[in-house]
Amino acid sequence: MPTLIVTEKPNVAERIAKSLGDPVKKTGSGVAYYQVGDVYIAPAVGHLYGLKERNFKGWVYPVFDIEWVPSHTLNPSSKFTEKYLSSIESLAKKCDTVINACDYDIEGEVIGFNVIKHACHKDPYSSHVKRMKYSTLTRESILAAFGKLEKIDKGMAEAGITRHILDWYWGINLSRALSNSARKARKYVTLSIGRVQGPTLKILATREKLIKAFNPETYWQVELHCIKDKIGFIALHIEEKFSDPERAKKIKENCGPKATVTKVNTRKHKQTPPCPFDLTTLQTEAYRHHKIDPRTTLKISQDLYTSALISYPRTSSQQIPPDIDCRKIISDLRKLSAYEKLCETLLKNKALKPANGKKKDPAHPAIHPTGEKPGKLDGYHEKIYDLIVRRFLATFGDDAQRQTITADLDNNGEDFKTKGTTTLEPGWHVYYGPYAKFEEIELPNLAKGDIVDVKDIKLLEKETQPPKRYTPASIIREMEKKDIGTKATRSQIVDILFRRGYLDGRTIEVTDLGINVVDTLDKYCPEVISESLTRNFEQEMEKITAGKATMDDVVGQGRQMIEKISKEFKLNEEKIGASLGDSIVKSQRQANSLGPCKTCKGTLVIRKSRFGGHFIGCDAYPKCTFTLPLPKSPVKKTGTCKKCGYAIITAKPKGKRPWRFCANPDCETRIDKKKREAAVPVKEVKAPAASVKSVKAPADNKVK
């Protein structure tokens, strides 16, 4: 019986084919697929279908009449998907059975469901349609999944379809409502907001307002810099913060060269090993240790997964179940020199039990290495792999033991305190290596009645600090805590807010436009930025997965809410437009600003010439006529020069690779380039083509 296996990515198709036997590689519609006996393995490339409005009538809202159509008809950038769809359609005609072997999660279920229904023209719930479920792409795991085929998960498929429909309802209708409102104020821009974007932006804007409204207060501290047995330490006055500088000064002046220890307390405490990684914790740790942003971490983890080096990364589980042979994985990891000694130590234990966390995922275990030997890993791929391996090993380590000593000191009637913490037994710290970072503050041996020397007495003037800004990692953790978005899409939501001009900076700063959008929506349509509303819909989709709610009911609820919000928008379009107007103009100016003018105090901007091209001019024109030429190809501001602070401009010549340059003609990056070009002989020199396989990063913790 001819069978078609559909995978989510081309490299997964190849891996499955090689695991099932000795495949014959073939080509159809310009796309590679594989044949093993009467089994055909063909790849998709993510979503081959997307939602589209039927009978488009312009930017009207609300609209709900939508249908699934091939992705290549929706967007020119998705044109490449057409050949993959054509290949699957052709193979499906000669196959009786279709197996969905896409990633076992909501998105994978939707990708496979749509391919089976629309490209293969089969009922996804019929007996001729099966599901392969696996969490790693090792040969053993693939063969086990192929030998235990199941039915399509109806709850997961319908929950995924519901999510796509609701996101379309929110994204299209509310973006049209916002943009139409802006046009009422003669601001012809496209503004967007979405079901998860709105509440996320509100969280960030709330923090931004606290930071901007923060008024620092000055306070003073008195410190004793002491020494005993050649070990120095600092003792802080017990009042910690003085609002009255005169009182703090008197205390300082009253202190003498000796202090007496009046009390010592020693406490030993255990640190249990960390639990295995779920996706959010991996993203947080990768940012904390390597400053790798969450979206890049997810992409790299997906690469490692499709290379069969780690388990499926889009998981919320912090548990490794007993059916995973951890001893075999550790034995395989021992073959890598970076982990050899660590693994040998663990393998001496009769029982290997990971320190599992509380969070579960019904589809996948926690992220863990498979034990497969990696090829050469470069840059961030190496760093993420090392982090995952060491975290996995650390979960099997012994408790670490730390000791905290606190001591009170008296100096001429003034009370001071000091505190030190050190590691007595490293335990699991050994396995986590450079990622087990804990502050070590050593104190000398102190006992009640001891006299210590005071080498210095310091009066410090400080200011209270505003709340910390969110980082790309801390915001996705906050989103998880508030149950908005999914583990796989949270980092993408934050990226969208950056692209829309609502956010800026590595430590996230909300722009004036972002704050104004939140304030305006809060005033006229608060449901759009409601955390509870978004959370409720997330919970309803979880009920669909569990079979406790229906797709029609939840989609119906979403439609009713969009109708209500649309009415509020239409009643207040002019007011909303007026409220957003100034911040839109300011945002456009900031986006267009290239740096200070060379001849006046104005700002350089990209201007359109009367001949259809672009040039750099001063916003003080006609008083200032300073100009610089730009290429005839489309140009866009895409960043900031690290050398001079001016804007980086990207030009996109037709049929050629984009190229980037600094807007400042006097920047050393441009001067150095001119010098290099002048030094090149007239004879043309052709360099060999090179391909970048991964993002480069400083190399450490090499995996050999």
C-alpha positions as CSV (number, residue, x, y, z in Angstrom):
1,M,0.0,0.0,0.0
2,P,1.7,3.3,-1.1
3,T,2.2,5.7,1.8
4,L,3.1,9.3,1.8
5,I,4.9,10.8,4.9
6,V,4.7,14.6,5.1
7,T,7.3,16.4,7.2
8,E,7.6,20.0,8.3
9,K,11.1,20.6,6.9
10,P,13.3,19.2,4.1
11,N,16.1,18.0,6.5
12,V,13.6,16.2,8.6
13,A,12.3,14.3,5.6
14,E,15.9,13.2,4.8
15,R,16.5,12.1,8.4
16,I,13.3,10.1,8.5
17,A,14.0,8.5,5.1
18,K,17.5,7.4,6.2
19,S,16.1,6.0,9.5
20,L,13.4,3.9,7.7
21,G,15.9,2.2,5.3
22,D,18.0,2.8,2.3
23,P,16.2,5.7,0.6
24,V,16.3,6.7,-3.1
25,K,16.4,10.4,-3.5
26,K,14.1,11.7,-6.2
27,T,13.0,15.1,-7.5
28,G,9.5,16.3,-8.2
29,S,8.5,19.9,-9.1
30,G,12.1,20.9,-8.4
31,V,11.9,19.6,-4.8
32,A,13.8,16.6,-3.4
33,Y,11.7,13.8,-1.8
34,Y,12.7,10.2,-0.8
35,Q,11.4,6.7,-1.5
36,V,11.9,3.7,0.7
37,G,10.0,0.8,-0.8
38,D,6.4,1.9,-1.2
39,V,6.8,4.7,1.3
40,Y,7.4,8.3,0.0
41,I,8.7,11.0,2.3
42,A,8.1,14.6,1.1
43,P,8.8,17.8,3.0
44,A,6.7,20.9,3.5
45,V,8.5,24.2,4.4
46,G,6.4,25.3,7.4
47,H,2.9,26.5,6.6
48,L,1.9,25.8,3.0
49,Y,-1.6,27.3,3.6
50,G,-2.7,30.6,5.2
51,L,-5.9,32.4,5.9
52,K,-7.3,35.0,3.4
53,E,-10.4,37.1,3.2
54,R,-13.0,36.1,0.6
55,N,-14.2,38.8,-1.7
56,F,-11.8,41.5,-0.5
57,K,-13.5,44.9,-0.5
58,G,-10.8,47.2,0.8
59,W,-9.9,48.2,4.3
60,V,-13.3,47.7,5.8
61,Y,-13.9,46.1,9.2
62,P,-15.0,43.9,10.8
63,V,-14.6,41.0,8.3
64,F,-15.0,37.3,9.2
65,D,-15.5,35.6,5.8
66,I,-12.1,33.9,5.4
67,E,-10.7,30.7,3.8
68,W,-7.5,28.7,3.7
69,V,-5.5,29.3,0.5
70,P,-2.0,28.3,-0.6
71,S,0.7,30.5,1.1
72,H,2.3,31.3,-2.2
73,T,-0.8,33.2,-3.3
74,L,-0.8,35.3,-0.2
75,N,2.6,36.9,-0.3
76,P,5.4,37.2,-2.9
77,S,7.9,36.2,-0.3
78,S,6.2,32.8,0.1
79,K,6.5,32.1,-3.6
80,F,9.1,29.4,-2.9
81,T,6.5,27.2,-1.1
82,E,4.6,26.6,-4.4
83,K,7.0,23.9,-5.6
84,Y,6.8,22.0,-2.2
85,L,3.0,22.1,-2.4
86,S,3.1,20.9,-6.0
87,S,5.4,18.0,-5.1
88,I,3.1,16.8,-2.3
89,E,0.0,17.1,-4.5
90,S,1.6,15.0,-7.1
91,L,2.8,12.2,-4.7
92,A,-0.6,12.2,-2.9
93,K,-2.4,11.0,-6.1
94,K,-0.6,7.7,-6.0
95,C,-0.7,7.0,-2.2
96,D,-3.5,5.4,-0.3
97,T,-2.3,6.5,3.2
98,V,-0.9,9.8,4.4
99,I,1.1,10.2,7.6
100,N,1.5,13.6,9.3
101,A,5.1,13.6,10.5
102,C,5.3,17.3,11.2
103,D,6.5,18.5,14.7
104,Y,4.1,17.2,17.3
105,D,2.7,20.5,18.5
106,I,-0.2,22.8,17.7
107,E,1.5,24.4,14.7
108,G,2.8,21.0,13.3
109,E,-0.7,19.6,13.7
110,V,-2.2,22.5,11.7
111,I,0.5,22.3,9.0
112,G,-0.1,18.6,8.5
113,F,-3.9,18.9,8.8
114,N,-4.1,21.5,6.0
115,V,-1.7,19.6,3.7
116,I,-3.8,16.4,4.1
117,K,-7.1,18.2,3.6
118,H,-6.3,20.6,0.9
119,A,-3.3,19.2,-1.0
120,C,-3.9,15.4,-0.5
121,H,-7.7,15.8,-0.6
122,K,-8.3,13.4,2.3
123,D,-10.4,13.5,5.4
124,P,-7.8,14.1,8.2
125,Y,-9.8,12.0,10.6
126,S,-10.3,9.0,8.2
127,S,-8.6,5.6,8.6
128,H,-6.3,6.5,5.7
129,V,-4.6,9.2,7.7
130,K,-2.1,8.6,10.5
131,R,0.1,10.5,12.9
132,M,3.8,10.0,13.8
133,K,4.7,11.3,17.2
134,Y,8.3,11.7,18.3
135,S,10.4,14.0,20.5
136,T,13.8,13.4,19.0
137,L,15.0,12.7,15.5
138,T,17.3,9.8,16.4
139,R,16.9,6.6,14.3
140,E,15.5,4.7,17.4
141,S,12.9,7.3,18.1
142,I,11.8,7.6,14.4
143,L,11.4,3.8,14.1
144,A,9.5,3.6,17.3
145,A,7.1,6.3,16.1
146,F,6.7,4.7,12.7
147,G,5.9,1.4,14.3
148,K,3.2,3.0,16.6
149,L,1.2,5.2,14.3
150,E,-1.8,7.0,15.8
151,K,-4.8,9.0,14.7
152,I,-4.6,12.7,14.0
153,D,-5.1,14.6,17.3
154,K,-8.4,16.3,16.6
155,G,-8.3,18.5,19.8
156,M,-4.8,19.7,19.0
157,A,-5.7,20.3,15.3
158,E,-8.8,22.3,16.1
159,A,-7.1,24.3,18.8
160,G,-4.5,25.3,16.3
161,I,-7.0,26.2,13.6
162,T,-8.9,28.2,16.2
163,R,-5.7,30.1,17.2
164,H,-5.1,31.0,13.5
165,I,-8.6,32.2,13.0
166,L,-8.7,34.3,16.2
167,D,-5.3,35.8,15.4
168,W,-6.5,36.7,11.9
169,Y,-9.7,38.3,13.3
170,W,-7.7,40.4,15.8
171,G,-4.7,41.2,13.7
172,I,-6.6,42.2,10.5
173,N,-9.6,43.9,11.9
174,L,-7.9,45.8,14.7
175,S,-5.0,46.9,12.5
176,R,-7.5,48.2,9.9
177,A,-9.4,50.0,12.7
178,L,-6.2,51.6,14.0
179,S,-5.0,52.6,10.5
180,N,-8.4,54.0,9.5
181,S,-8.5,56.0,12.7
182,A,-5.0,57.5,11.9
183,R,-6.3,58.4,8.4
184,K,-9.1,60.4,10.0
185,A,-6.3,62.6,11.3
186,R,-4.6,62.7,7.9
187,K,-1.9,60.4,9.0
188,Y,-1.5,57.8,6.3
189,V,0.4,55.0,8.0
190,T,-0.3,51.4,8.7
191,L,-0.6,50.6,12.5
192,S,-1.0,47.1,13.8
193,I,-2.1,45.5,17.0
194,G,-2.9,41.8,17.7
195,R,-4.5,39.5,20.2
196,V,-1.3,39.0,22.1
197,Q,0.6,42.1,21.0
198,G,-1.8,44.4,22.8
199,P,-1.5,43.0,26.3
200,T,2.2,42.5,25.9
201,L,2.7,46.2,24.8
202,K,0.6,47.2,27.8
203,I,2.9,45.3,30.2
204,L,5.9,47.0,28.7
205,A,4.2,50.5,28.6
206,T,3.2,50.2,32.3
207,R,6.8,49.6,33.3
208,E,8.0,52.4,31.0
209,K,5.6,54.9,32.7
210,L,6.9,53.8,36.1
211,I,10.5,54.4,35.0
212,K,9.7,57.8,33.5
213,A,7.6,58.9,36.5
214,F,10.3,57.8,38.9
215,N,11.9,60.6,41.0
216,P,15.2,59.5,42.5
217,E,15.8,60.2,46.1
218,T,19.2,60.8,47.6
219,Y,20.3,58.7,50.6
220,W,23.5,58.1,52.4
221,Q,25.3,55.0,53.8
222,V,28.1,54.5,56.3
223,E,30.5,51.7,55.7
224,L,33.3,50.3,57.9
225,H,36.2,48.8,55.8
226,C,37.6,46.2,58.2
227,I,40.4,43.6,58.3
228,K,41.1,40.5,60.3
229,D,43.7,37.8,59.7
230,K,44.6,39.6,56.4
231,I,41.0,39.2,55.1
232,G,39.2,42.4,54.4
233,F,35.4,42.8,54.6
234,I,32.8,45.6,54.7
235,A,30.2,46.2,57.4
236,L,27.2,48.5,56.7
237,H,25.5,50.6,59.3
238,I,22.4,48.8,60.6
239,E,20.1,51.7,59.4
240,E,21.3,51.1,55.9
241,K,19.8,54.3,54.3
242,F,20.0,57.7,55.9
243,S,17.8,60.5,54.5
244,D,19.6,63.1,56.7
245,P,23.2,63.6,55.6
246,E,24.1,65.4,58.8
247,R,23.1,62.4,60.9
248,A,25.2,60.1,58.7
249,K,28.1,62.4,58.9
250,K,28.0,62.5,62.7
251,I,27.9,58.7,62.8
252,K,31.0,58.5,60.6
253,E,32.8,61.1,62.7
254,N,31.9,59.1,65.9
255,C,33.4,55.9,64.6
256,G,36.9,54.8,65.7
257,P,39.7,52.5,64.5
258,K,38.4,49.4,66.2
259,A,35.1,47.5,66.1
260,T,33.9,44.7,68.4
261,V,32.0,41.6,67.1
262,T,28.8,41.4,69.2
263,K,27.0,38.5,67.4
264,V,27.8,35.8,64.9
265,N,25.3,33.5,63.1
266,T,26.3,30.7,60.8
267,R,23.8,28.9,58.6
268,K,24.5,26.0,56.3
269,H,22.0,25.4,53.5
270,K,21.5,23.1,50.5
271,Q,21.1,24.0,46.9
272,T,19.2,21.4,45.0
273,P,20.1,20.7,41.4
274,P,18.3,22.7,38.7
275,C,15.4,21.1,36.8
276,P,15.8,20.3,33.1
277,F,15.1,23.0,30.6
278,D,11.8,24.0,29.3
279,L,11.9,26.5,26.4
280,T,11.4,29.7,28.4
281,T,14.1,28.7,30.9
282,L,16.5,27.9,28.2
283,Q,15.9,31.2,26.5
284,T,16.3,33.0,29.8
285,E,19.6,31.3,30.6
286,A,21.0,31.8,27.1
287,Y,20.3,35.5,27.4
288,R,21.7,35.7,30.9
289,H,25.0,33.9,30.1
290,H,25.5,34.7,26.4
291,K,23.2,37.6,25.6
292,I,21.6,35.5,22.9
293,D,18.1,36.8,22.3
294,P,15.1,34.4,22.8
295,R,14.2,34.2,19.1
296,T,17.8,33.3,18.1
297,T,17.9,30.7,20.9
298,L,14.7,29.1,19.6
299,K,16.1,29.1,16.0
300,I,19.4,27.5,17.1
301,S,17.6,25.0,19.3
302,Q,15.5,24.0,16.3
303,D,18.7,23.5,14.2
304,L,20.1,21.3,17.0
305,Y,16.8,19.3,17.1
306,T,16.7,18.7,13.3
307,S,20.3,17.6,13.5
308,A,19.1,15.0,16.1
309,L,21.4,16.5,18.8
310,I,18.7,17.5,21.3
311,S,15.0,16.7,21.9
312,Y,12.1,18.9,20.7
313,P,12.7,22.4,22.0
314,R,9.2,23.9,21.9
315,T,8.2,22.3,25.2
316,S,6.9,23.6,28.5
317,S,8.0,20.4,30.4
318,Q,10.6,20.4,33.1
319,Q,10.5,16.7,33.4
320,I,12.5,13.8,31.9
321,P,10.3,10.7,32.1
322,P,11.6,7.3,33.2
323,D,11.2,5.7,29.7
324,I,14.1,7.9,28.5
325,D,17.4,6.0,28.9
326,C,19.4,8.7,30.6
327,R,22.3,6.3,31.3
328,K,22.7,5.6,27.6
329,I,22.6,9.3,26.8
330,I,25.3,10.0,29.4
331,S,27.4,7.1,28.2
332,D,27.2,8.5,24.6
333,L,28.1,12.0,25.9
334,R,31.2,10.6,27.6
335,K,32.7,10.2,24.1
336,L,32.9,14.0,23.8
337,S,36.1,15.1,25.5
338,A,34.5,18.3,27.0
339,Y,32.1,16.1,29.1
340,E,34.1,12.8,29.5
341,K,35.2,13.2,33.1
342,L,31.8,14.6,34.2
343,C,30.0,11.7,32.6
344,E,32.3,9.1,34.1
345,T,31.6,10.5,37.6
346,L,27.9,10.3,37.1
347,L,28.0,6.8,35.6
348,K,29.5,5.5,38.9
349,N,26.1,6.1,40.5
350,K,23.9,3.1,40.6
351,A,20.7,5.2,40.2
352,L,20.4,8.1,37.8
353,K,17.4,10.2,38.7
354,P,17.0,13.8,37.3
355,A,15.8,16.6,39.5
356,N,12.6,17.1,37.6
357,G,10.6,20.3,38.0
358,K,6.9,20.8,38.4
359,K,5.9,21.8,34.8
360,K,4.6,19.2,32.5
361,D,3.8,19.0,28.7
362,P,1.6,16.2,27.5
363,A,3.4,16.2,24.1
364,H,7.1,16.4,24.9
365,P,9.6,15.9,27.7
366,A,12.0,18.6,28.9
367,I,14.8,19.6,26.5
368,H,17.7,17.2,26.7
369,P,20.7,16.0,24.6
370,T,20.2,12.8,22.6
371,G,23.8,11.6,22.9
372,E,24.3,11.7,19.2
373,K,27.8,12.9,18.3
374,P,27.7,16.5,16.9
375,G,29.7,17.5,13.9
376,K,31.5,20.8,14.0
377,L,29.4,23.4,15.9
378,D,30.2,27.0,15.4
379,G,29.4,30.1,17.4
380,Y,26.0,30.3,19.1
381,H,25.2,26.7,18.1
382,E,28.1,25.5,20.2
383,K,27.1,27.7,23.1
384,I,23.5,26.6,23.2
385,Y,24.4,22.9,22.8
386,D,26.9,23.2,25.7
387,L,24.4,24.9,27.9
388,I,21.8,22.2,27.3
389,V,24.3,19.4,27.9
390,R,25.6,20.8,31.1
391,R,22.1,21.6,32.4
392,F,21.1,18.0,31.7
393,L,24.2,16.6,33.5
394,A,23.6,19.0,36.4
395,T,20.1,17.6,37.1
396,F,21.8,14.3,38.1
397,G,24.3,16.0,40.5
398,D,24.3,16.0,44.3
399,D,23.0,18.9,46.3
400,A,25.5,21.8,46.7
401,Q,26.1,23.1,50.2
402,R,26.6,26.8,50.9
403,Q,27.3,28.6,54.1
404,T,26.1,32.1,55.1
405,I,27.7,33.9,58.0
406,T,26.2,37.1,59.4
407,A,27.9,39.2,62.1
408,D,27.0,42.3,64.1
409,L,29.7,44.8,65.1
410,D,29.8,47.6,67.5
411,N,31.9,50.8,66.9
412,N,31.6,53.4,69.6
413,G,28.0,52.5,70.2
414,E,27.0,52.4,66.5
415,D,25.7,49.0,65.2
416,F,27.0,47.6,61.9
417,K,26.4,44.3,60.1
418,T,28.3,42.2,57.6
419,K,27.4,39.1,55.6
420,G,29.4,36.5,53.6
421,T,28.4,33.4,51.7
422,T,30.7,30.7,50.4
423,T,30.4,27.3,48.8
424,L,31.4,24.3,51.0
425,E,30.4,21.4,48.6
426,P,30.0,22.3,44.9
427,G,27.8,19.3,44.1
428,W,25.9,19.9,40.9
429,H,27.8,23.2,40.3
430,V,30.7,21.0,38.9
431,Y,28.4,19.8,36.1
432,Y,26.8,23.1,35.2
433,G,30.3,24.6,35.1
434,P,30.5,28.2,34.0
435,Y,26.7,28.6,34.2
436,A,26.7,28.0,38.0
437,K,27.5,31.6,38.9
438,F,27.1,32.4,42.6
439,E,28.6,35.3,44.5
440,E,31.4,34.2,46.8
441,I,32.0,36.6,49.7
442,E,34.5,35.3,52.2
443,L,34.7,36.5,55.8
444,P,37.5,35.9,58.3
445,N,36.9,33.6,61.3
446,L,34.7,35.8,63.5
447,A,33.6,35.1,67.1
448,K,31.7,37.1,69.6
449,G,34.1,39.5,71.4
450,D,36.7,39.7,68.6
451,I,38.3,43.1,67.9
452,V,38.8,43.9,64.3
453,D,40.7,46.8,62.7
454,V,38.8,49.5,60.9
455,K,41.0,50.7,58.0
456,D,38.6,53.1,56.5
457,I,35.2,54.7,57.2
458,K,33.2,55.8,54.2
459,L,30.2,58.0,53.8
460,L,28.5,57.1,50.5
461,E,26.0,59.3,48.7
462,K,23.6,57.3,46.5
463,E,20.3,57.5,44.7
464,T,17.3,55.2,44.7
465,Q,17.0,53.4,41.3
466,P,13.9,53.2,39.0
467,P,12.4,49.8,38.2
468,K,14.5,47.8,35.8
469,R,13.6,47.7,32.1
470,Y,12.5,44.4,30.6
471,T,15.0,42.5,28.5
472,P,14.0,40.3,25.6
473,A,14.4,37.4,28.0
474,S,12.6,38.8,31.1
475,I,9.5,39.9,29.1
476,I,8.9,36.4,27.7
477,R,9.1,35.1,31.3
478,E,6.6,37.7,32.3
479,M,4.3,36.7,29.4
480,E,4.6,33.1,30.5
481,K,3.8,34.0,34.1
482,K,0.7,35.9,33.0
483,D,-0.3,33.1,30.6
484,I,-0.4,35.2,27.4
485,G,0.9,33.8,24.1
486,T,2.5,30.4,23.7
487,K,6.0,29.1,24.4
488,A,6.8,29.1,20.7
489,T,5.4,32.5,19.8
490,R,6.2,34.8,22.7
491,S,9.6,35.9,21.3
492,Q,8.1,36.4,17.9
493,I,5.4,38.7,19.4
494,V,8.1,40.9,21.0
495,D,10.0,41.1,17.7
496,I,6.8,42.2,15.9
497,L,6.4,45.1,18.5
498,F,10.0,46.2,17.7
499,R,9.3,46.1,13.9
500,R,6.1,48.2,14.4
501,G,8.1,51.0,16.0
502,Y,6.5,50.5,19.5
503,L,9.8,49.3,21.1
504,D,13.4,50.2,21.0
505,G,16.7,49.2,22.6
506,R,18.3,46.0,24.0
507,T,16.9,46.8,27.4
508,I,13.4,47.4,26.1
509,E,12.2,51.0,25.9
510,V,8.7,51.8,24.8
511,T,8.6,54.6,22.2
512,D,6.2,57.5,22.4
513,L,4.1,55.9,19.8
514,G,3.9,52.6,21.7
515,I,2.8,54.4,24.9
516,N,0.3,56.5,23.0
517,V,-1.2,53.4,21.3
518,V,-1.7,51.8,24.8
519,D,-3.1,55.0,26.3
520,T,-5.5,55.5,23.4
521,L,-6.7,51.9,23.4
522,D,-7.1,51.9,27.1
523,K,-9.4,54.9,26.9
524,Y,-11.5,53.9,23.9
525,C,-11.2,50.1,23.5
526,P,-9.7,48.6,26.6
527,E,-10.5,45.0,25.6
528,V,-7.7,45.2,22.9
529,I,-5.0,45.4,25.6
530,S,-6.7,43.3,28.2
531,E,-4.5,40.6,29.7
532,S,-7.5,38.7,31.2
533,L,-9.3,38.6,27.8
534,T,-6.3,37.1,26.1
535,R,-5.6,34.7,28.9
536,N,-9.3,33.5,28.8
537,F,-9.0,32.7,25.1
538,E,-5.7,30.8,25.7
539,Q,-7.5,28.8,28.3
540,E,-10.4,28.1,26.0
541,M,-8.0,26.8,23.3
542,E,-6.5,24.5,25.9
543,K,-10.0,23.2,26.6
544,I,-10.4,22.5,22.8
545,T,-7.2,20.5,23.0
546,A,-8.6,18.5,25.9
547,G,-12.0,18.0,24.2
548,K,-13.8,20.2,26.8
549,A,-14.7,23.0,24.4
550,T,-15.6,23.2,20.7
551,M,-13.9,25.2,17.9
552,D,-17.2,26.7,16.8
553,D,-18.0,28.0,20.3
554,V,-14.6,29.6,20.9
555,V,-14.4,31.2,17.4
556,G,-18.0,32.5,17.9
557,Q,-16.9,34.1,21.2
558,G,-14.0,35.7,19.3
559,R,-16.2,37.1,16.6
560,Q,-18.6,38.6,19.1
561,M,-15.7,40.4,20.9
562,I,-14.3,41.8,17.6
563,E,-17.8,43.0,16.6
564,K,-18.1,44.8,20.0
565,I,-14.6,46.3,19.7
566,S,-15.2,47.4,16.1
567,K,-18.3,49.4,17.2
568,E,-16.2,51.2,19.8
569,F,-13.6,52.0,17.2
570,K,-16.1,53.3,14.7
571,L,-17.8,55.6,17.3
572,N,-14.4,57.1,18.2
573,E,-12.3,56.9,15.0
574,E,-11.7,60.7,14.8
575,K,-10.8,60.9,18.5
576,I,-8.5,57.9,18.3
577,G,-6.8,59.4,15.2
578,A,-6.3,62.8,16.9
579,S,-4.9,61.1,20.0
580,L,-2.4,59.1,17.9
581,G,-1.5,61.9,15.5
582,D,1.4,63.7,17.2
583,S,3.1,60.4,18.2
584,I,2.9,59.1,14.7
585,V,4.6,62.2,13.3
586,K,7.3,62.0,16.0
587,S,7.8,58.3,15.4
588,Q,8.2,58.9,11.6
589,R,10.7,61.6,12.3
590,Q,12.7,59.3,14.6
591,A,12.6,56.5,12.1
592,N,13.8,58.9,9.4
593,S,16.5,60.6,11.4
594,L,20.0,59.8,10.3
595,G,22.1,62.0,12.6
596,P,23.0,65.7,13.1
597,C,23.6,68.0,10.2
598,K,27.2,68.8,9.4
599,T,26.6,72.5,8.7
600,C,23.8,73.5,11.2
601,K,21.9,72.3,14.2
602,G,19.3,70.4,12.2
603,T,18.8,66.7,11.6
604,L,19.7,64.8,8.5
605,V,16.8,62.8,7.0
606,I,16.1,60.7,3.9
607,R,14.2,62.9,1.3
608,K,12.6,62.0,-1.9
609,S,13.8,63.8,-5.0
610,R,11.6,65.2,-7.8
611,F,13.1,62.6,-10.1
612,G,11.8,59.7,-8.0
613,G,15.1,58.8,-6.2
614,H,16.2,59.7,-2.7
615,F,18.9,61.8,-1.1
616,I,20.0,62.9,2.3
617,G,19.0,66.4,3.3
618,C,18.6,68.6,6.3
619,D,15.2,69.0,8.0
620,A,16.0,72.7,8.4
621,Y,15.7,73.2,4.6
622,P,15.4,75.8,3.0
623,K,17.6,77.6,5.6
624,C,20.1,74.7,5.3
625,T,20.8,73.2,1.9
626,F,23.2,70.5,2.9
627,T,22.7,67.3,0.9
628,L,24.4,64.0,0.2
629,P,23.6,61.6,-2.6
630,L,22.1,58.1,-2.2
631,P,22.0,55.1,-4.5
632,K,19.1,55.0,-7.0
633,S,18.0,51.7,-5.5
634,P,15.5,51.6,-2.6
635,V,17.1,52.6,0.7
636,K,16.1,52.2,4.3
637,K,17.5,53.1,7.7
638,T,18.3,49.8,9.4
639,G,20.5,50.5,12.4
640,T,23.0,52.7,14.1
641,C,26.7,52.9,13.4
642,K,28.8,51.7,16.3
643,K,31.7,54.0,15.3
644,C,30.0,57.4,15.0
645,G,26.4,57.1,16.1
646,Y,24.9,58.0,12.7
647,A,22.3,55.8,11.0
648,I,23.2,52.7,9.0
649,I,21.5,52.7,5.6
650,T,20.7,49.6,3.6
651,A,20.4,49.8,-0.2
652,K,18.7,47.1,-2.1
653,P,19.8,47.1,-5.8
654,K,17.5,45.1,-8.0
655,G,19.0,41.6,-8.7
656,K,21.9,42.2,-6.4
657,R,22.7,41.7,-2.7
658,P,21.7,44.5,-0.3
659,W,24.7,46.6,1.0
660,R,25.0,48.7,4.1
661,F,26.8,51.9,4.7
662,C,27.0,54.7,7.3
663,A,25.1,57.9,6.5
664,N,28.1,60.0,7.8
665,P,30.5,60.6,5.0
666,D,33.3,61.3,7.5
667,C,32.8,58.1,9.4
668,E,36.0,56.0,9.7
669,T,34.1,53.0,8.3
670,R,33.7,54.8,5.0
671,I,37.1,56.4,5.0
672,D,38.8,53.0,5.8
673,K,36.8,51.4,2.9
674,K,38.0,54.1,0.5
675,K,41.6,53.5,1.6
676,R,41.2,49.8,1.1
677,E,39.7,50.3,-2.3
678,A,42.5,52.7,-3.3
679,A,45.0,50.1,-2.3
680,V,43.5,47.3,-4.5
681,P,45.4,46.9,-7.9
682,V,43.5,47.7,-11.1
683,K,43.4,44.1,-12.1
684,E,40.2,42.5,-11.0
685,V,40.6,40.0,-8.1
686,K,37.8,37.4,-7.6
687,A,37.4,35.9,-4.2
688,P,36.0,32.4,-3.7
689,A,32.4,32.3,-2.6
690,A,31.8,31.5,1.0
691,S,28.6,30.5,2.8
692,V,27.8,31.5,6.4
693,K,26.6,28.4,8.2
694,S,25.9,30.0,11.6
695,V,26.1,33.1,13.7
696,K,29.6,33.7,14.9
697,A,30.3,34.3,18.6
698,P,33.3,34.3,20.8
699,A,34.5,30.7,21.2
700,D,34.6,29.1,24.6
701,N,33.5,25.8,26.1
702,K,34.5,24.1,22.9
703,V,32.8,20.8,22.2
704,K,35.3,18.3,20.7
